[in-house]
């Protein structure tokens, strides 16, 4: 598994200010199994990146976001993603080395994909995934030192990210080099959104420890759930006692927010609050 170097301070930018014209409704607030698309994407990125910045249009109403997410305003919405990337980079000045940039409508984004893209940066200025015959600038990594180059392009009305990759030291990652390439899948229309929502939710392993095993009748099982709350509700009896248990995600931080997003391969460890200290 590719791992970014420890010296790389990774941040993230989520572009939420798009017009969503083909969807017909703001994508950021679309439901994704009980939470919003924007909440899901920011939550996934917060596992790897600090801080995470959401770039939005002036006056745009946003769904509830996790504590610690920064907000930045794209003062000139409608001019394309470079303008939003610049706004995010300005907000991150002095806070990180590089930023993973994502769109809002990436419900299948997986931490392994982000980790692999970040690990490929090495001495480059940017890492650009290429799959299905297309470049993916909204699933790419940018050094924050590229901000002057981005601002120069904007001043010249050269609004396409292609121009940045053309001049910067860019490493291209082809599909066989990408981990979890389904992360690149977007939902642009109501039909795509409904089809994606109907697919099986992530497969999550739940391990139960100590005195909880007897009342719940399990010690280890796999559930389908896109959020922590969904996983809790999928286990009969656990929701009734959820206020008295601790749930650790992948053996690390204890989680209490039911909207925390889950991905394929996650492991939840459930134990009594007394056992967790």
DOKELUM-470299 format. One record per residue (C-alpha): x, y negated, z negated; chain; residue number from 1. Coordinates in steps of 0.05 Angstrom, whole numbers, padded with zeros to 5 digits. Layout:
N
<pt X="X" Y="Y" Z="Z" chaine="A" num="NUM"/>
...
This chain:
277
<pt X="00000" Y="00000" Z="00000" chaine="A" num="1"/>
<pt X="00029" Y="-00067" Z="00021" chaine="A" num="2"/>
<pt X="00038" Y="-00116" Z="-00036" chaine="A" num="3"/>
<pt X="00054" Y="-00190" Z="-00032" chaine="A" num="4"/>
<pt X="00120" Y="-00210" Z="-00063" chaine="A" num="5"/>
<pt X="00114" Y="-00231" Z="-00136" chaine="A" num="6"/>
<pt X="00144" Y="-00298" Z="-00118" chaine="A" num="7"/>
<pt X="00086" Y="-00316" Z="-00072" chaine="A" num="8"/>
<pt X="00033" Y="-00357" Z="-00108" chaine="A" num="9"/>
<pt X="-00029" Y="-00341" Z="-00068" chaine="A" num="10"/>
<pt X="-00091" Y="-00385" Z="-00066" chaine="A" num="11"/>
<pt X="-00153" Y="-00382" Z="-00022" chaine="A" num="12"/>
<pt X="-00199" Y="-00428" Z="00017" chaine="A" num="13"/>
<pt X="-00271" Y="-00409" Z="00033" chaine="A" num="14"/>
<pt X="-00304" Y="-00451" Z="00087" chaine="A" num="15"/>
<pt X="-00378" Y="-00459" Z="00068" chaine="A" num="16"/>
<pt X="-00396" Y="-00522" Z="00107" chaine="A" num="17"/>
<pt X="-00413" Y="-00492" Z="00175" chaine="A" num="18"/>
<pt X="-00478" Y="-00507" Z="00209" chaine="A" num="19"/>
<pt X="-00503" Y="-00434" Z="00210" chaine="A" num="20"/>
<pt X="-00541" Y="-00452" Z="00273" chaine="A" num="21"/>
<pt X="-00548" Y="-00380" Z="00298" chaine="A" num="22"/>
<pt X="-00570" Y="-00355" Z="00229" chaine="A" num="23"/>
<pt X="-00622" Y="-00409" Z="00221" chaine="A" num="24"/>
<pt X="-00608" Y="-00416" Z="00146" chaine="A" num="25"/>
<pt X="-00547" Y="-00434" Z="00105" chaine="A" num="26"/>
<pt X="-00503" Y="-00372" Z="00102" chaine="A" num="27"/>
<pt X="-00472" Y="-00390" Z="00035" chaine="A" num="28"/>
<pt X="-00538" Y="-00379" Z="-00002" chaine="A" num="29"/>
<pt X="-00560" Y="-00316" Z="00034" chaine="A" num="30"/>
<pt X="-00576" Y="-00259" Z="-00013" chaine="A" num="31"/>
<pt X="-00527" Y="-00201" Z="-00017" chaine="A" num="32"/>
<pt X="-00556" Y="-00147" Z="-00062" chaine="A" num="33"/>
<pt X="-00577" Y="-00196" Z="-00117" chaine="A" num="34"/>
<pt X="-00523" Y="-00248" Z="-00109" chaine="A" num="35"/>
<pt X="-00503" Y="-00297" Z="-00054" chaine="A" num="36"/>
<pt X="-00455" Y="-00286" Z="00003" chaine="A" num="37"/>
<pt X="-00412" Y="-00344" Z="-00023" chaine="A" num="38"/>
<pt X="-00411" Y="-00315" Z="-00093" chaine="A" num="39"/>
<pt X="-00388" Y="-00248" Z="-00065" chaine="A" num="40"/>
<pt X="-00332" Y="-00276" Z="-00023" chaine="A" num="41"/>
<pt X="-00305" Y="-00321" Z="-00077" chaine="A" num="42"/>
<pt X="-00308" Y="-00265" Z="-00128" chaine="A" num="43"/>
<pt X="-00269" Y="-00217" Z="-00084" chaine="A" num="44"/>
<pt X="-00216" Y="-00270" Z="-00070" chaine="A" num="45"/>
<pt X="-00210" Y="-00288" Z="-00144" chaine="A" num="46"/>
<pt X="-00181" Y="-00219" Z="-00156" chaine="A" num="47"/>
<pt X="-00118" Y="-00239" Z="-00117" chaine="A" num="48"/>
<pt X="-00118" Y="-00314" Z="-00109" chaine="A" num="49"/>
<pt X="-00114" Y="-00372" Z="-00158" chaine="A" num="50"/>
<pt X="-00143" Y="-00421" Z="-00148" chaine="A" num="51"/>
<pt X="-00200" Y="-00409" Z="-00099" chaine="A" num="52"/>
<pt X="-00227" Y="-00471" Z="-00065" chaine="A" num="53"/>
<pt X="-00296" Y="-00475" Z="-00032" chaine="A" num="54"/>
<pt X="-00299" Y="-00528" Z="00023" chaine="A" num="55"/>
<pt X="-00369" Y="-00555" Z="00035" chaine="A" num="56"/>
<pt X="-00404" Y="-00610" Z="00073" chaine="A" num="57"/>
<pt X="-00423" Y="-00676" Z="00039" chaine="A" num="58"/>
<pt X="-00487" Y="-00666" Z="-00002" chaine="A" num="59"/>
<pt X="-00489" Y="-00591" Z="00013" chaine="A" num="60"/>
<pt X="-00525" Y="-00551" Z="-00041" chaine="A" num="61"/>
<pt X="-00485" Y="-00490" Z="-00062" chaine="A" num="62"/>
<pt X="-00506" Y="-00427" Z="-00099" chaine="A" num="63"/>
<pt X="-00479" Y="-00413" Z="-00168" chaine="A" num="64"/>
<pt X="-00404" Y="-00398" Z="-00167" chaine="A" num="65"/>
<pt X="-00356" Y="-00366" Z="-00216" chaine="A" num="66"/>
<pt X="-00322" Y="-00409" Z="-00267" chaine="A" num="67"/>
<pt X="-00255" Y="-00435" Z="-00242" chaine="A" num="68"/>
<pt X="-00274" Y="-00443" Z="-00169" chaine="A" num="69"/>
<pt X="-00253" Y="-00511" Z="-00142" chaine="A" num="70"/>
<pt X="-00295" Y="-00552" Z="-00094" chaine="A" num="71"/>
<pt X="-00271" Y="-00596" Z="-00037" chaine="A" num="72"/>
<pt X="-00312" Y="-00637" Z="00011" chaine="A" num="73"/>
<pt X="-00303" Y="-00634" Z="00086" chaine="A" num="74"/>
<pt X="-00316" Y="-00707" Z="00101" chaine="A" num="75"/>
<pt X="-00323" Y="-00694" Z="00175" chaine="A" num="76"/>
<pt X="-00365" Y="-00631" Z="00182" chaine="A" num="77"/>
<pt X="-00379" Y="-00607" Z="00252" chaine="A" num="78"/>
<pt X="-00308" Y="-00617" Z="00276" chaine="A" num="79"/>
<pt X="-00289" Y="-00544" Z="00269" chaine="A" num="80"/>
<pt X="-00252" Y="-00502" Z="00219" chaine="A" num="81"/>
<pt X="-00186" Y="-00540" Z="00222" chaine="A" num="82"/>
<pt X="-00219" Y="-00599" Z="00187" chaine="A" num="83"/>
<pt X="-00243" Y="-00554" Z="00132" chaine="A" num="84"/>
<pt X="-00176" Y="-00519" Z="00126" chaine="A" num="85"/>
<pt X="-00143" Y="-00587" Z="00118" chaine="A" num="86"/>
<pt X="-00192" Y="-00607" Z="00063" chaine="A" num="87"/>
<pt X="-00177" Y="-00542" Z="00026" chaine="A" num="88"/>
<pt X="-00102" Y="-00550" Z="00034" chaine="A" num="89"/>
<pt X="-00105" Y="-00621" Z="00005" chaine="A" num="90"/>
<pt X="-00143" Y="-00594" Z="-00056" chaine="A" num="91"/>
<pt X="-00089" Y="-00541" Z="-00066" chaine="A" num="92"/>
<pt X="-00030" Y="-00588" Z="-00060" chaine="A" num="93"/>
<pt X="00022" Y="-00569" Z="-00113" chaine="A" num="94"/>
<pt X="-00020" Y="-00510" Z="-00138" chaine="A" num="95"/>
<pt X="00003" Y="-00453" Z="-00093" chaine="A" num="96"/>
<pt X="00049" Y="-00431" Z="-00037" chaine="A" num="97"/>
<pt X="-00001" Y="-00404" Z="00013" chaine="A" num="98"/>
<pt X="-00076" Y="-00396" Z="00023" chaine="A" num="99"/>
<pt X="-00118" Y="-00341" Z="00051" chaine="A" num="100"/>
<pt X="-00174" Y="-00374" Z="00091" chaine="A" num="101"/>
<pt X="-00242" Y="-00340" Z="00096" chaine="A" num="102"/>
<pt X="-00310" Y="-00356" Z="00123" chaine="A" num="103"/>
<pt X="-00371" Y="-00350" Z="00079" chaine="A" num="104"/>
<pt X="-00403" Y="-00294" Z="00119" chaine="A" num="105"/>
<pt X="-00353" Y="-00239" Z="00103" chaine="A" num="106"/>
<pt X="-00392" Y="-00191" Z="00059" chaine="A" num="107"/>
<pt X="-00345" Y="-00133" Z="00075" chaine="A" num="108"/>
<pt X="-00282" Y="-00170" Z="00054" chaine="A" num="109"/>
<pt X="-00238" Y="-00122" Z="00014" chaine="A" num="110"/>
<pt X="-00180" Y="-00141" Z="-00032" chaine="A" num="111"/>
<pt X="-00135" Y="-00091" Z="00004" chaine="A" num="112"/>
<pt X="-00144" Y="-00130" Z="00069" chaine="A" num="113"/>
<pt X="-00124" Y="-00195" Z="00036" chaine="A" num="114"/>
<pt X="-00066" Y="-00162" Z="00001" chaine="A" num="115"/>
<pt X="-00039" Y="-00132" Z="00066" chaine="A" num="116"/>
<pt X="-00044" Y="-00198" Z="00103" chaine="A" num="117"/>
<pt X="-00008" Y="-00235" Z="00047" chaine="A" num="118"/>
<pt X="00046" Y="-00181" Z="00044" chaine="A" num="119"/>
<pt X="00061" Y="-00193" Z="00118" chaine="A" num="120"/>
<pt X="00078" Y="-00267" Z="00108" chaine="A" num="121"/>
<pt X="00152" Y="-00257" Z="00092" chaine="A" num="122"/>
<pt X="00188" Y="-00315" Z="00125" chaine="A" num="123"/>
<pt X="00132" Y="-00335" Z="00171" chaine="A" num="124"/>
<pt X="00087" Y="-00397" Z="00165" chaine="A" num="125"/>
<pt X="00022" Y="-00360" Z="00180" chaine="A" num="126"/>
<pt X="-00005" Y="-00290" Z="00188" chaine="A" num="127"/>
<pt X="-00060" Y="-00281" Z="00240" chaine="A" num="128"/>
<pt X="-00101" Y="-00216" Z="00246" chaine="A" num="129"/>
<pt X="-00117" Y="-00195" Z="00317" chaine="A" num="130"/>
<pt X="-00172" Y="-00142" Z="00327" chaine="A" num="131"/>
<pt X="-00223" Y="-00126" Z="00379" chaine="A" num="132"/>
<pt X="-00187" Y="-00170" Z="00429" chaine="A" num="133"/>
<pt X="-00198" Y="-00232" Z="00385" chaine="A" num="134"/>
<pt X="-00156" Y="-00274" Z="00339" chaine="A" num="135"/>
<pt X="-00185" Y="-00283" Z="00269" chaine="A" num="136"/>
<pt X="-00164" Y="-00351" Z="00242" chaine="A" num="137"/>
<pt X="-00217" Y="-00347" Z="00187" chaine="A" num="138"/>
<pt X="-00186" Y="-00285" Z="00158" chaine="A" num="139"/>
<pt X="-00115" Y="-00309" Z="00161" chaine="A" num="140"/>
<pt X="-00059" Y="-00334" Z="00116" chaine="A" num="141"/>
<pt X="-00029" Y="-00404" Z="00119" chaine="A" num="142"/>
<pt X="00029" Y="-00434" Z="00082" chaine="A" num="143"/>
<pt X="00006" Y="-00499" Z="00050" chaine="A" num="144"/>
<pt X="00067" Y="-00532" Z="00079" chaine="A" num="145"/>
<pt X="00030" Y="-00530" Z="00146" chaine="A" num="146"/>
<pt X="-00016" Y="-00587" Z="00123" chaine="A" num="147"/>
<pt X="00023" Y="-00642" Z="00161" chaine="A" num="148"/>
<pt X="00019" Y="-00600" Z="00224" chaine="A" num="149"/>
<pt X="-00056" Y="-00590" Z="00215" chaine="A" num="150"/>
<pt X="-00067" Y="-00664" Z="00203" chaine="A" num="151"/>
<pt X="-00026" Y="-00681" Z="00265" chaine="A" num="152"/>
<pt X="-00069" Y="-00635" Z="00308" chaine="A" num="153"/>
<pt X="-00132" Y="-00667" Z="00279" chaine="A" num="154"/>
<pt X="-00106" Y="-00737" Z="00295" chaine="A" num="155"/>
<pt X="-00095" Y="-00714" Z="00367" chaine="A" num="156"/>
<pt X="-00165" Y="-00685" Z="00371" chaine="A" num="157"/>
<pt X="-00136" Y="-00616" Z="00382" chaine="A" num="158"/>
<pt X="-00187" Y="-00580" Z="00340" chaine="A" num="159"/>
<pt X="-00175" Y="-00507" Z="00355" chaine="A" num="160"/>
<pt X="-00134" Y="-00465" Z="00305" chaine="A" num="161"/>
<pt X="-00099" Y="-00435" Z="00367" chaine="A" num="162"/>
<pt X="-00058" Y="-00498" Z="00373" chaine="A" num="163"/>
<pt X="-00031" Y="-00489" Z="00302" chaine="A" num="164"/>
<pt X="-00012" Y="-00416" Z="00313" chaine="A" num="165"/>
<pt X="00021" Y="-00436" Z="00379" chaine="A" num="166"/>
<pt X="00070" Y="-00483" Z="00345" chaine="A" num="167"/>
<pt X="00078" Y="-00451" Z="00275" chaine="A" num="168"/>
<pt X="00120" Y="-00390" Z="00261" chaine="A" num="169"/>
<pt X="00062" Y="-00341" Z="00263" chaine="A" num="170"/>
<pt X="00063" Y="-00267" Z="00251" chaine="A" num="171"/>
<pt X="00008" Y="-00229" Z="00288" chaine="A" num="172"/>
<pt X="-00022" Y="-00167" Z="00256" chaine="A" num="173"/>
<pt X="-00055" Y="-00118" Z="00304" chaine="A" num="174"/>
<pt X="-00113" Y="-00075" Z="00282" chaine="A" num="175"/>
<pt X="-00071" Y="-00013" Z="00266" chaine="A" num="176"/>
<pt X="-00031" Y="-00056" Z="00217" chaine="A" num="177"/>
<pt X="-00093" Y="-00080" Z="00180" chaine="A" num="178"/>
<pt X="-00118" Y="-00048" Z="00117" chaine="A" num="179"/>
<pt X="-00194" Y="-00045" Z="00112" chaine="A" num="180"/>
<pt X="-00205" Y="-00078" Z="00180" chaine="A" num="181"/>
<pt X="-00280" Y="-00078" Z="00167" chaine="A" num="182"/>
<pt X="-00264" Y="-00141" Z="00126" chaine="A" num="183"/>
<pt X="-00265" Y="-00179" Z="00192" chaine="A" num="184"/>
<pt X="-00338" Y="-00165" Z="00204" chaine="A" num="185"/>
<pt X="-00382" Y="-00227" Z="00200" chaine="A" num="186"/>
<pt X="-00458" Y="-00237" Z="00201" chaine="A" num="187"/>
<pt X="-00477" Y="-00292" Z="00249" chaine="A" num="188"/>
<pt X="-00550" Y="-00278" Z="00265" chaine="A" num="189"/>
<pt X="-00611" Y="-00254" Z="00226" chaine="A" num="190"/>
<pt X="-00606" Y="-00187" Z="00261" chaine="A" num="191"/>
<pt X="-00533" Y="-00177" Z="00242" chaine="A" num="192"/>
<pt X="-00549" Y="-00198" Z="00171" chaine="A" num="193"/>
<pt X="-00607" Y="-00150" Z="00163" chaine="A" num="194"/>
<pt X="-00567" Y="-00093" Z="00193" chaine="A" num="195"/>
<pt X="-00508" Y="-00106" Z="00147" chaine="A" num="196"/>
<pt X="-00553" Y="-00111" Z="00086" chaine="A" num="197"/>
<pt X="-00585" Y="-00044" Z="00103" chaine="A" num="198"/>
<pt X="-00518" Y="-00007" Z="00102" chaine="A" num="199"/>
<pt X="-00497" Y="00034" Z="00042" chaine="A" num="200"/>
<pt X="-00469" Y="-00008" Z="-00014" chaine="A" num="201"/>
<pt X="-00397" Y="00004" Z="-00038" chaine="A" num="202"/>
<pt X="-00380" Y="00071" Z="-00070" chaine="A" num="203"/>
<pt X="-00358" Y="00056" Z="-00142" chaine="A" num="204"/>
<pt X="-00332" Y="00106" Z="-00193" chaine="A" num="205"/>
<pt X="-00360" Y="00098" Z="-00263" chaine="A" num="206"/>
<pt X="-00323" Y="00130" Z="-00322" chaine="A" num="207"/>
<pt X="-00357" Y="00134" Z="-00390" chaine="A" num="208"/>
<pt X="-00316" Y="00141" Z="-00453" chaine="A" num="209"/>
<pt X="-00326" Y="00160" Z="-00525" chaine="A" num="210"/>
<pt X="-00393" Y="00163" Z="-00559" chaine="A" num="211"/>
<pt X="-00430" Y="00137" Z="-00498" chaine="A" num="212"/>
<pt X="-00421" Y="00202" Z="-00460" chaine="A" num="213"/>
<pt X="-00475" Y="00239" Z="-00499" chaine="A" num="214"/>
<pt X="-00532" Y="00188" Z="-00494" chaine="A" num="215"/>
<pt X="-00517" Y="00173" Z="-00421" chaine="A" num="216"/>
<pt X="-00506" Y="00246" Z="-00403" chaine="A" num="217"/>
<pt X="-00445" Y="00233" Z="-00359" chaine="A" num="218"/>
<pt X="-00371" Y="00225" Z="-00364" chaine="A" num="219"/>
<pt X="-00354" Y="00208" Z="-00292" chaine="A" num="220"/>
<pt X="-00398" Y="00194" Z="-00231" chaine="A" num="221"/>
<pt X="-00401" Y="00154" Z="-00167" chaine="A" num="222"/>
<pt X="-00455" Y="00101" Z="-00154" chaine="A" num="223"/>
<pt X="-00470" Y="00055" Z="-00096" chaine="A" num="224"/>
<pt X="-00469" Y="-00017" Z="-00118" chaine="A" num="225"/>
<pt X="-00447" Y="-00085" Z="-00091" chaine="A" num="226"/>
<pt X="-00446" Y="-00118" Z="-00160" chaine="A" num="227"/>
<pt X="-00431" Y="-00101" Z="-00232" chaine="A" num="228"/>
<pt X="-00504" Y="-00109" Z="-00248" chaine="A" num="229"/>
<pt X="-00523" Y="-00061" Z="-00192" chaine="A" num="230"/>
<pt X="-00475" Y="-00009" Z="-00220" chaine="A" num="231"/>
<pt X="-00503" Y="-00016" Z="-00290" chaine="A" num="232"/>
<pt X="-00575" Y="-00010" Z="-00265" chaine="A" num="233"/>
<pt X="-00556" Y="00052" Z="-00224" chaine="A" num="234"/>
<pt X="-00540" Y="00091" Z="-00288" chaine="A" num="235"/>
<pt X="-00603" Y="00111" Z="-00326" chaine="A" num="236"/>
<pt X="-00601" Y="00085" Z="-00396" chaine="A" num="237"/>
<pt X="-00540" Y="00040" Z="-00389" chaine="A" num="238"/>
<pt X="-00580" Y="-00023" Z="-00375" chaine="A" num="239"/>
<pt X="-00617" Y="-00015" Z="-00441" chaine="A" num="240"/>
<pt X="-00552" Y="-00016" Z="-00481" chaine="A" num="241"/>
<pt X="-00509" Y="-00059" Z="-00436" chaine="A" num="242"/>
<pt X="-00505" Y="-00114" Z="-00489" chaine="A" num="243"/>
<pt X="-00468" Y="-00065" Z="-00535" chaine="A" num="244"/>
<pt X="-00417" Y="-00038" Z="-00485" chaine="A" num="245"/>
<pt X="-00355" Y="-00064" Z="-00450" chaine="A" num="246"/>
<pt X="-00341" Y="-00053" Z="-00377" chaine="A" num="247"/>
<pt X="-00271" Y="-00057" Z="-00349" chaine="A" num="248"/>
<pt X="-00259" Y="-00065" Z="-00274" chaine="A" num="249"/>
<pt X="-00202" Y="-00023" Z="-00247" chaine="A" num="250"/>
<pt X="-00172" Y="-00015" Z="-00317" chaine="A" num="251"/>
<pt X="-00161" Y="-00089" Z="-00325" chaine="A" num="252"/>
<pt X="-00206" Y="-00147" Z="-00347" chaine="A" num="253"/>
<pt X="-00271" Y="-00133" Z="-00384" chaine="A" num="254"/>
<pt X="-00329" Y="-00160" Z="-00344" chaine="A" num="255"/>
<pt X="-00397" Y="-00186" Z="-00369" chaine="A" num="256"/>
<pt X="-00422" Y="-00224" Z="-00308" chaine="A" num="257"/>
<pt X="-00472" Y="-00181" Z="-00271" chaine="A" num="258"/>
<pt X="-00457" Y="-00219" Z="-00206" chaine="A" num="259"/>
<pt X="-00384" Y="-00196" Z="-00204" chaine="A" num="260"/>
<pt X="-00375" Y="-00165" Z="-00135" chaine="A" num="261"/>
<pt X="-00354" Y="-00092" Z="-00126" chaine="A" num="262"/>
<pt X="-00319" Y="-00060" Z="-00067" chaine="A" num="263"/>
<pt X="-00306" Y="00011" Z="-00042" chaine="A" num="264"/>
<pt X="-00258" Y="00046" Z="-00088" chaine="A" num="265"/>
<pt X="-00270" Y="00005" Z="-00151" chaine="A" num="266"/>
<pt X="-00269" Y="00041" Z="-00218" chaine="A" num="267"/>
<pt X="-00312" Y="00017" Z="-00276" chaine="A" num="268"/>
<pt X="-00294" Y="00041" Z="-00346" chaine="A" num="269"/>
<pt X="-00352" Y="00038" Z="-00396" chaine="A" num="270"/>
<pt X="-00340" Y="00042" Z="-00471" chaine="A" num="271"/>
<pt X="-00370" Y="00017" Z="-00534" chaine="A" num="272"/>
<pt X="-00354" Y="-00054" Z="-00557" chaine="A" num="273"/>
<pt X="-00324" Y="-00024" Z="-00621" chaine="A" num="274"/>
<pt X="-00276" Y="00020" Z="-00580" chaine="A" num="275"/>
<pt X="-00254" Y="-00040" Z="-00540" chaine="A" num="276"/>
<pt X="-00233" Y="-00077" Z="-00602" chaine="A" num="277"/>
